Amino acid sequence: MQATAYTYDPESRTGQVLLDDGTPVPFDAAAFDAGGLRLLRPGQRVRIETEAGTEGEADGEAGAGGGTRGAGLRITLVTLQTF
């Protein structure tokens, strides 16, 4: 899945990406480390791998129209998108 880097803290190696629908989804240091990156800049296109997380783990609340796409996702890998 593709996303755009939104925030990144180099000290904790955590941050958020924006899905293409604008939903922010957080990632932890383990997901960042799995991608082999050294730095991430806001606006960079990234490739992410996800798995279903526990309820309330990801930012976003389900709405009346079926929910937020990023809710319940846990990012397991963040790496640069290459063509």
Biopython code that builds the backbone (N, CA, C, O; Angstrom):
import numpy as np
from Bio.PDB.StructureBuilder import StructureBuilder

atoms = [
    (1, "MET", "N", (0.848, -1.161, 0.000)),
    (1, "MET", "CA", (0.000, 0.000, 0.000)),
    (1, "MET", "C", (0.902, 1.234, 0.000)),
    (1, "MET", "O", (1.979, 1.219, 0.595)),
    (2, "GLN", "N", (0.467, 2.286, -0.658)),
    (2, "GLN", "CA", (1.246, 3.518, -0.702)),
    (2, "GLN", "C", (0.657, 4.557, 0.243)),
    (2, "GLN", "O", (-0.537, 4.544, 0.543)),
    (3, "ALA", "N", (1.517, 5.451, 0.700)),
    (3, "ALA", "CA", (1.100, 6.530, 1.588)),
    (3, "ALA", "C", (2.104, 7.672, 1.440)),
    (3, "ALA", "O", (3.072, 7.562, 0.687)),
    (4, "THR", "N", (1.869, 8.756, 2.157)),
    (4, "THR", "CA", (2.761, 9.906, 2.166)),
    (4, "THR", "C", (3.222, 10.146, 3.592)),
    (4, "THR", "O", (2.407, 10.169, 4.515)),
    (5, "ALA", "N", (4.531, 10.327, 3.781)),
    (5, "ALA", "CA", (5.054, 10.619, 5.118)),
    (5, "ALA", "C", (4.443, 11.931, 5.602)),
    (5, "ALA", "O", (4.426, 12.925, 4.875)),
    (6, "TYR", "N", (3.948, 11.923, 6.827)),
    (6, "TYR", "CA", (3.278, 13.086, 7.402)),
    (6, "TYR", "C", (4.110, 13.680, 8.532)),
    (6, "TYR", "O", (4.412, 14.874, 8.523)),
    (7, "THR", "N", (4.478, 12.861, 9.495)),
    (7, "THR", "CA", (5.349, 13.297, 10.580)),
    (7, "THR", "C", (6.407, 12.235, 10.805)),
    (7, "THR", "O", (6.213, 11.064, 10.479)),
    (8, "TYR", "N", (7.548, 12.666, 11.377)),
    (8, "TYR", "CA", (8.598, 11.729, 11.735)),
    (8, "TYR", "C", (9.464, 12.356, 12.819)),
    (8, "TYR", "O", (9.897, 13.501, 12.687)),
    (9, "ASP", "N", (9.717, 11.610, 13.887)),
    (9, "ASP", "CA", (10.594, 12.030, 14.971)),
    (9, "ASP", "C", (11.852, 11.164, 14.924)),
    (9, "ASP", "O", (11.790, 9.974, 15.234)),
    (10, "PRO", "N", (13.005, 11.748, 14.536)),
    (10, "PRO", "CA", (14.214, 10.935, 14.394)),
    (10, "PRO", "C", (14.725, 10.343, 15.714)),
    (10, "PRO", "O", (15.407, 9.319, 15.700)),
    (11, "GLU", "N", (14.408, 10.968, 16.842)),
    (11, "GLU", "CA", (14.878, 10.427, 18.122)),
    (11, "GLU", "C", (14.146, 9.150, 18.497)),
    (11, "GLU", "O", (14.770, 8.188, 18.945)),
    (12, "SER", "N", (12.827, 9.127, 18.319)),
    (12, "SER", "CA", (12.053, 7.936, 18.667)),
    (12, "SER", "C", (11.826, 7.013, 17.475)),
    (12, "SER", "O", (11.395, 5.872, 17.644)),
    (13, "ARG", "N", (12.119, 7.510, 16.253)),
    (13, "ARG", "CA", (11.920, 6.783, 14.999)),
    (13, "ARG", "C", (10.452, 6.403, 14.798)),
    (13, "ARG", "O", (10.146, 5.356, 14.227)),
    (14, "THR", "N", (9.558, 7.254, 15.267)),
    (14, "THR", "CA", (8.116, 7.045, 15.102)),
    (14, "THR", "C", (7.523, 8.210, 14.323)),
    (14, "THR", "O", (8.154, 9.257, 14.179)),
    (15, "GLY", "N", (6.313, 8.021, 13.823)),
    (15, "GLY", "CA", (5.655, 9.095, 13.096)),
    (15, "GLY", "C", (4.301, 8.664, 12.592)),
    (15, "GLY", "O", (3.687, 7.729, 13.107)),
    (16, "GLN", "N", (3.844, 9.376, 11.563)),
    (16, "GLN", "CA", (2.566, 9.074, 10.937)),
    (16, "GLN", "C", (2.712, 9.187, 9.429)),
    (16, "GLN", "O", (3.536, 9.948, 8.919)),
    (17, "VAL", "N", (1.897, 8.416, 8.730)),
    (17, "VAL", "CA", (1.758, 8.553, 7.288)),
    (17, "VAL", "C", (0.311, 8.924, 7.006)),
    (17, "VAL", "O", (-0.578, 8.681, 7.822)),
    (18, "LEU", "N", (0.094, 9.510, 5.848)),
    (18, "LEU", "CA", (-1.261, 9.799, 5.385)),
    (18, "LEU", "C", (-1.597, 8.823, 4.279)),
    (18, "LEU", "O", (-0.875, 8.719, 3.288)),
    (19, "LEU", "N", (-2.700, 8.104, 4.452)),
    (19, "LEU", "CA", (-3.191, 7.271, 3.369)),
    (19, "LEU", "C", (-3.688, 8.187, 2.256)),
    (19, "LEU", "O", (-3.837, 9.390, 2.471)),
    (20, "ASP", "N", (-3.941, 7.647, 1.090)),
    (20, "ASP", "CA", (-4.363, 8.474, -0.039)),
    (20, "ASP", "C", (-5.709, 9.142, 0.185)),
    (20, "ASP", "O", (-6.036, 10.109, -0.503)),
    (21, "ASP", "N", (-6.501, 8.643, 1.141)),
    (21, "ASP", "CA", (-7.768, 9.294, 1.452)),
    (21, "ASP", "C", (-7.610, 10.365, 2.536)),
    (21, "ASP", "O", (-8.597, 10.959, 2.971)),
    (22, "GLY", "N", (-6.354, 10.614, 2.977)),
    (22, "GLY", "CA", (-6.078, 11.650, 3.965)),
    (22, "GLY", "C", (-6.088, 11.172, 5.401)),
    (22, "GLY", "O", (-5.893, 11.973, 6.316)),
    (23, "THR", "N", (-6.308, 9.889, 5.621)),
    (23, "THR", "CA", (-6.353, 9.346, 6.973)),
    (23, "THR", "C", (-4.937, 9.187, 7.530)),
    (23, "THR", "O", (-4.110, 8.518, 6.911)),
    (24, "PRO", "N", (-4.640, 9.792, 8.695)),
    (24, "PRO", "CA", (-3.323, 9.583, 9.309)),
    (24, "PRO", "C", (-3.275, 8.233, 10.024)),
    (24, "PRO", "O", (-4.225, 7.845, 10.704)),
    (25, "VAL", "N", (-2.165, 7.528, 9.863)),
    (25, "VAL", "CA", (-1.964, 6.236, 10.529)),
    (25, "VAL", "C", (-0.563, 6.268, 11.142)),
    (25, "VAL", "O", (0.416, 6.514, 10.437)),
    (26, "PRO", "N", (-0.461, 6.020, 12.457)),
    (26, "PRO", "CA", (0.851, 6.058, 13.107)),
    (26, "PRO", "C", (1.683, 4.808, 12.823)),
    (26, "PRO", "O", (1.149, 3.741, 12.523)),
    (27, "PHE", "N", (3.012, 4.968, 12.926)),
    (27, "PHE", "CA", (3.909, 3.813, 12.863)),
    (27, "PHE", "C", (4.887, 3.909, 14.021)),
    (27, "PHE", "O", (5.201, 4.996, 14.505)),
    (28, "ASP", "N", (5.367, 2.736, 14.458)),
    (28, "ASP", "CA", (6.306, 2.700, 15.574)),
    (28, "ASP", "C", (7.732, 2.480, 15.073)),
    (28, "ASP", "O", (7.965, 2.320, 13.875)),
    (29, "ALA", "N", (8.675, 2.474, 16.003)),
    (29, "ALA", "CA", (10.088, 2.325, 15.646)),
    (29, "ALA", "C", (10.358, 0.994, 14.960)),
    (29, "ALA", "O", (11.195, 0.923, 14.059)),
    (30, "ALA", "N", (9.661, -0.064, 15.373)),
    (30, "ALA", "CA", (9.881, -1.376, 14.748)),
    (30, "ALA", "C", (9.514, -1.347, 13.268)),
    (30, "ALA", "O", (10.216, -1.937, 12.447)),
    (31, "ALA", "N", (8.426, -0.669, 12.917)),
    (31, "ALA", "CA", (8.012, -0.568, 11.512)),
    (31, "ALA", "C", (9.015, 0.258, 10.719)),
    (31, "ALA", "O", (9.323, -0.073, 9.574)),
    (32, "PHE", "N", (9.526, 1.328, 11.317)),
    (32, "PHE", "CA", (10.527, 2.153, 10.639)),
    (32, "PHE", "C", (11.810, 1.353, 10.436)),
    (32, "PHE", "O", (12.377, 1.361, 9.343)),
    (33, "ASP", "N", (12.268, 0.669, 11.467)),
    (33, "ASP", "CA", (13.494, -0.124, 11.372)),
    (33, "ASP", "C", (13.381, -1.252, 10.356)),
    (33, "ASP", "O", (14.366, -1.592, 9.700)),
    (34, "ALA", "N", (12.198, -1.834, 10.217)),
    (34, "ALA", "CA", (11.989, -2.939, 9.267)),
    (34, "ALA", "C", (12.201, -2.501, 7.825)),
    (34, "ALA", "O", (12.548, -3.317, 6.971)),
    (35, "GLY", "N", (11.993, -1.214, 7.550)),
    (35, "GLY", "CA", (12.155, -0.709, 6.191)),
    (35, "GLY", "C", (13.578, -0.359, 5.810)),
    (35, "GLY", "O", (13.854, -0.099, 4.639)),
    (36, "GLY", "N", (14.486, -0.346, 6.772)),
    (36, "GLY", "CA", (15.886, -0.068, 6.472)),
    (36, "GLY", "C", (16.201, 1.391, 6.178)),
    (36, "GLY", "O", (17.264, 1.691, 5.635)),
    (37, "LEU", "N", (15.304, 2.297, 6.523)),
    (37, "LEU", "CA", (15.535, 3.717, 6.268)),
    (37, "LEU", "C", (16.363, 4.338, 7.385)),
    (37, "LEU", "O", (16.406, 3.826, 8.504)),
    (38, "ARG", "N", (17.023, 5.458, 7.060)),
    (38, "ARG", "CA", (17.770, 6.208, 8.059)),
    (38, "ARG", "C", (17.077, 7.514, 8.400)),
    (38, "ARG", "O", (17.273, 8.054, 9.488)),
    (39, "LEU", "N", (16.260, 8.031, 7.473)),
    (39, "LEU", "CA", (15.597, 9.312, 7.659)),
    (39, "LEU", "C", (14.331, 9.315, 6.818)),
    (39, "LEU", "O", (14.259, 8.645, 5.788)),
    (40, "LEU", "N", (13.346, 10.065, 7.256)),
    (40, "LEU", "CA", (12.099, 10.198, 6.522)),
    (40, "LEU", "C", (11.683, 11.658, 6.576)),
    (40, "LEU", "O", (11.652, 12.261, 7.649)),
    (41, "ARG", "N", (11.365, 12.221, 5.428)),
    (41, "ARG", "CA", (10.957, 13.623, 5.355)),
    (41, "ARG", "C", (9.475, 13.711, 5.025)),
    (41, "ARG", "O", (8.975, 12.966, 4.183)),
    (42, "PRO", "N", (8.766, 14.632, 5.695)),
    (42, "PRO", "CA", (7.346, 14.827, 5.362)),
    (42, "PRO", "C", (7.173, 15.100, 3.871)),
    (42, "PRO", "O", (7.929, 15.869, 3.277)),
    (43, "GLY", "N", (6.182, 14.467, 3.284)),
    (43, "GLY", "CA", (5.904, 14.626, 1.859)),
    (43, "GLY", "C", (6.463, 13.513, 0.994)),
    (43, "GLY", "O", (6.061, 13.372, -0.161)),
    (44, "GLN", "N", (7.387, 12.714, 1.528)),
    (44, "GLN", "CA", (7.937, 11.608, 0.740)),
    (44, "GLN", "C", (6.879, 10.519, 0.561)),
    (44, "GLN", "O", (6.134, 10.198, 1.486)),
    (45, "ARG", "N", (6.832, 9.962, -0.645)),
    (45, "ARG", "CA", (5.947, 8.816, -0.898)),
    (45, "ARG", "C", (6.624, 7.581, -0.332)),
    (45, "ARG", "O", (7.816, 7.356, -0.545)),
    (46, "VAL", "N", (5.859, 6.794, 0.381)),
    (46, "VAL", "CA", (6.388, 5.588, 0.992)),
    (46, "VAL", "C", (5.493, 4.404, 0.667)),
    (46, "VAL", "O", (4.322, 4.554, 0.317)),
    (47, "ARG", "N", (6.077, 3.239, 0.794)),
    (47, "ARG", "CA", (5.325, 1.993, 0.697)),
    (47, "ARG", "C", (5.207, 1.459, 2.114)),
    (47, "ARG", "O", (6.190, 1.407, 2.854)),
    (48, "ILE", "N", (4.002, 1.065, 2.483)),
    (48, "ILE", "CA", (3.800, 0.524, 3.818)),
    (48, "ILE", "C", (3.194, -0.872, 3.715)),
    (48, "ILE", "O", (2.488, -1.195, 2.759)),
    (49, "GLU", "N", (3.483, -1.674, 4.707)),
    (49, "GLU", "CA", (2.822, -2.957, 4.871)),
    (49, "GLU", "C", (2.081, -2.886, 6.187)),
    (49, "GLU", "O", (2.591, -2.349, 7.171)),
    (50, "THR", "N", (0.860, -3.436, 6.203)),
    (50, "THR", "CA", (0.022, -3.327, 7.388)),
    (50, "THR", "C", (-0.549, -4.679, 7.776)),
    (50, "THR", "O", (-0.534, -5.637, 7.003)),
    (51, "GLU", "N", (-1.045, -4.718, 8.985)),
    (51, "GLU", "CA", (-1.831, -5.861, 9.447)),
    (51, "GLU", "C", (-2.949, -5.291, 10.306)),
    (51, "GLU", "O", (-2.863, -4.157, 10.776)),
    (52, "ALA", "N", (-3.974, -6.063, 10.503)),
    (52, "ALA", "CA", (-5.091, -5.606, 11.329)),
    (52, "ALA", "C", (-4.599, -5.456, 12.762)),
    (52, "ALA", "O", (-3.979, -6.360, 13.322)),
    (53, "GLY", "N", (-4.889, -4.291, 13.346)),
    (53, "GLY", "CA", (-4.485, -4.033, 14.721)),
    (53, "GLY", "C", (-5.643, -4.238, 15.657)),
    (53, "GLY", "O", (-6.744, -4.598, 15.241)),
    (54, "THR", "N", (-5.386, -4.004, 16.933)),
    (54, "THR", "CA", (-6.457, -4.096, 17.904)),
    (54, "THR", "C", (-7.289, -2.834, 17.855)),
    (54, "THR", "O", (-6.802, -1.793, 17.413)),
    (55, "GLU", "N", (-8.518, -2.900, 18.292)),
    (55, "GLU", "CA", (-9.427, -1.760, 18.245)),
    (55, "GLU", "C", (-8.843, -0.608, 19.038)),
    (55, "GLU", "O", (-8.396, -0.782, 20.172)),
    (56, "GLY", "N", (-8.850, 0.597, 18.420)),
    (56, "GLY", "CA", (-8.341, 1.791, 19.070)),
    (56, "GLY", "C", (-6.845, 1.962, 18.946)),
    (56, "GLY", "O", (-6.298, 2.939, 19.459)),
    (57, "GLU", "N", (-6.161, 1.039, 18.278)),
    (57, "GLU", "CA", (-4.715, 1.127, 18.156)),
    (57, "GLU", "C", (-4.300, 2.220, 17.196)),
    (57, "GLU", "O", (-3.303, 2.901, 17.435)),
    (58, "ALA", "N", (-5.045, 2.406, 16.108)),
    (58, "ALA", "CA", (-4.718, 3.430, 15.123)),
    (58, "ALA", "C", (-5.579, 4.655, 15.358)),
    (58, "ALA", "O", (-6.676, 4.557, 15.907)),
    (59, "ASP", "N", (-5.079, 5.808, 14.941)),
    (59, "ASP", "CA", (-5.857, 7.031, 15.054)),
    (59, "ASP", "C", (-7.062, 6.960, 14.147)),
    (59, "ASP", "O", (-7.055, 6.240, 13.149)),
    (60, "GLY", "N", (-8.102, 7.707, 14.491)),
    (60, "GLY", "CA", (-9.295, 7.757, 13.658)),
    (60, "GLY", "C", (-10.420, 6.997, 14.316)),
    (60, "GLY", "O", (-10.217, 5.956, 14.940)),
    (61, "GLU", "N", (-11.608, 7.540, 14.161)),
    (61, "GLU", "CA", (-12.779, 6.893, 14.723)),
    (61, "GLU", "C", (-13.712, 6.517, 13.601)),
    (61, "GLU", "O", (-13.774, 7.201, 12.580)),
    (62, "ALA", "N", (-14.424, 5.452, 13.782)),
    (62, "ALA", "CA", (-15.389, 5.022, 12.777)),
    (62, "ALA", "C", (-16.519, 6.025, 12.698)),
    (62, "ALA", "O", (-17.028, 6.485, 13.720)),
    (63, "GLY", "N", (-16.905, 6.358, 11.492)),
    (63, "GLY", "CA", (-18.002, 7.293, 11.293)),
    (63, "GLY", "C", (-19.274, 6.551, 10.943)),
    (63, "GLY", "O", (-19.261, 5.333, 10.766)),
    (64, "ALA", "N", (-20.371, 7.279, 10.842)),
    (64, "ALA", "CA", (-21.658, 6.662, 10.542)),
    (64, "ALA", "C", (-21.678, 6.052, 9.147)),
    (64, "ALA", "O", (-22.470, 5.146, 8.885)),
    (65, "GLY", "N", (-20.824, 6.529, 8.251)),
    (65, "GLY", "CA", (-20.837, 6.051, 6.876)),
    (65, "GLY", "C", (-19.965, 4.848, 6.628)),
    (65, "GLY", "O", (-19.656, 4.552, 5.474)),
    (66, "GLY", "N", (-19.555, 4.141, 7.661)),
    (66, "GLY", "CA", (-18.787, 2.929, 7.407)),
    (66, "GLY", "C", (-17.405, 2.944, 8.009)),
    (66, "GLY", "O", (-16.731, 1.915, 7.987)),
    (67, "GLY", "N", (-16.945, 4.066, 8.549)),
    (67, "GLY", "CA", (-15.683, 4.073, 9.270)),
    (67, "GLY", "C", (-14.550, 4.702, 8.513)),
    (67, "GLY", "O", (-14.672, 5.054, 7.340)),
    (68, "THR", "N", (-13.453, 4.835, 9.204)),
    (68, "THR", "CA", (-12.227, 5.410, 8.673)),
    (68, "THR", "C", (-11.358, 4.291, 8.138)),
    (68, "THR", "O", (-11.208, 3.255, 8.785)),
    (69, "ARG", "N", (-10.793, 4.487, 6.978)),
    (69, "ARG", "CA", (-9.995, 3.453, 6.337)),
    (69, "ARG", "C", (-8.793, 3.042, 7.174)),
    (69, "ARG", "O", (-8.437, 1.864, 7.192)),
    (70, "GLY", "N", (-8.160, 3.981, 7.868)),
    (70, "GLY", "CA", (-6.967, 3.672, 8.636)),
    (70, "GLY", "C", (-7.230, 3.112, 10.017)),
    (70, "GLY", "O", (-6.305, 2.633, 10.672)),
    (71, "ALA", "N", (-8.478, 3.161, 10.478)),
    (71, "ALA", "CA", (-8.790, 2.665, 11.814)),
    (71, "ALA", "C", (-8.539, 1.169, 11.886)),
    (71, "ALA", "O", (-8.995, 0.416, 11.026)),
    (72, "GLY", "N", (-7.812, 0.736, 12.917)),
    (72, "GLY", "CA", (-7.545, -0.676, 13.086)),
    (72, "GLY", "C", (-6.353, -1.189, 12.310)),
    (72, "GLY", "O", (-6.052, -2.380, 12.391)),
    (73, "LEU", "N", (-5.650, -0.339, 11.554)),
    (73, "LEU", "CA", (-4.448, -0.762, 10.841)),
    (73, "LEU", "C", (-3.231, -0.570, 11.729)),
    (73, "LEU", "O", (-3.125, 0.418, 12.456)),
    (74, "ARG", "N", (-2.318, -1.526, 11.660)),
    (74, "ARG", "CA", (-1.026, -1.376, 12.321)),
    (74, "ARG", "C", (0.032, -1.507, 11.242)),
    (74, "ARG", "O", (0.091, -2.517, 10.541)),
    (75, "ILE", "N", (0.864, -0.491, 11.108)),
    (75, "ILE", "CA", (1.917, -0.505, 10.095)),
    (75, "ILE", "C", (3.065, -1.364, 10.604)),
    (75, "ILE", "O", (3.545, -1.183, 11.723)),
    (76, "THR", "N", (3.500, -2.306, 9.763)),
    (76, "THR", "CA", (4.594, -3.202, 10.134)),
    (76, "THR", "C", (5.880, -2.883, 9.385)),
    (76, "THR", "O", (6.948, -3.370, 9.758)),
    (77, "LEU", "N", (5.794, -2.065, 8.323)),
    (77, "LEU", "CA", (6.979, -1.713, 7.534)),
    (77, "LEU", "C", (6.727, -0.382, 6.841)),
    (77, "LEU", "O", (5.650, -0.147, 6.293)),
    (78, "VAL", "N", (7.740, 0.489, 6.873)),
    (78, "VAL", "CA", (7.723, 1.747, 6.138)),
    (78, "VAL", "C", (9.014, 1.807, 5.330)),
    (78, "VAL", "O", (10.103, 1.700, 5.893)),
    (79, "THR", "N", (8.902, 1.976, 4.027)),
    (79, "THR", "CA", (10.095, 2.113, 3.189)),
    (79, "THR", "C", (9.766, 3.053, 2.034)),
    (79, "THR", "O", (8.600, 3.370, 1.799)),
    (80, "LEU", "N", (10.788, 3.495, 1.319)),
    (80, "LEU", "CA", (10.550, 4.426, 0.214)),
    (80, "LEU", "C", (9.830, 3.741, -0.930)),
    (80, "LEU", "O", (10.069, 2.567, -1.213)),
    (81, "GLN", "N", (8.947, 4.480, -1.588)),
    (81, "GLN", "CA", (8.267, 3.975, -2.769)),
    (81, "GLN", "C", (9.195, 4.140, -3.957)),
    (81, "GLN", "O", (9.645, 5.249, -4.247)),
    (82, "THR", "N", (9.481, 3.059, -4.638)),
    (82, "THR", "CA", (10.313, 3.126, -5.837)),
    (82, "THR", "C", (9.483, 2.688, -7.031)),
    (82, "THR", "O", (8.565, 1.876, -6.904)),
    (83, "PHE", "N", (9.808, 3.220, -8.159)),
    (83, "PHE", "CA", (9.018, 2.919, -9.363)),
    (83, "PHE", "C", (9.712, 1.897, -10.213)),
    (83, "PHE", "O", (9.199, 1.519, -11.266)),
]
sb = StructureBuilder()
sb.init_structure("model")
sb.init_model(0)
sb.init_chain("A")
sb.init_seg("    ")
for serial, (resi, resn, name, xyz) in enumerate(atoms, 1):
    if name == "N":
        sb.init_residue(resn, " ", resi, " ")
    sb.init_atom(name, np.array(xyz, "f"), 0.0, 1.0, " ", f" {name:<3s}", serial, name[0])
structure = sb.get_structure()
